[in-house]
Amino acid sequence: MDTARVVGAGALDGISAAVATRFAAAGLHLAQAGRTLERLEQGALEIRAVDGIASVHPTDVPKQEQVIALFDATQSIGEQRAVGLNPGANMARKVCIL
C-alpha cells in the first residue's frame, strides 16, 4: 500500500491534522509521527473512523536516531508517496536533516 508519513502530527487540529486527513482520504496508509503518543492515537482513531488506515510512531524530530527509526519502521508498509513535515517543537532546537 502506498504510504504518507506526516511528521508533527501530534496536534488534533491545524495544518498537520488537515494534511494527515487529506492523505488518508486519498487512500494512503498514514504513518503519523509526533512526540505525544496519546495525541497520535487519537488522530489515528479519527482517521480510522472514516475508513482510513493509520499507524502511530512516537518520534521526537530533533533526535536524529528517532527520525531514522521512523523511516526504518515504516519502510515495510509500502512505497512512500508523500511526506508532510510540520514539527512544532516549541523550542529553539535544530531539526535533524537526513
C-alpha positions, 0 to 999 in steps of 0.5 A: 500500500502506498504510504504518507508519513506526516511528521508533527502530527501530534496536534488534533487540529491545524495544518498537520491534522488537515494534511494527515486527513487529506492523505488518508482520504486519498487512500494512503496508509498514514504513518503519523509521527509526533512526540505525544503518543496519546495525541497520535492515537487519537488522530489515528482513531479519527482517521480510522473512523472514516475508513482510513488506515493509520499507524502511530510512531512516537518520534521526537524530530530533533533526535536524529536516531528517532527520525531514522527509526521512523523511516526504518519502521515504516519502510515495510508498509509500502512505497512512500508517496508523500511526506508532510513535515510540520514539527512544532517543537516549541523550542529553539532546537535544530531539526535533524536533516537526513 
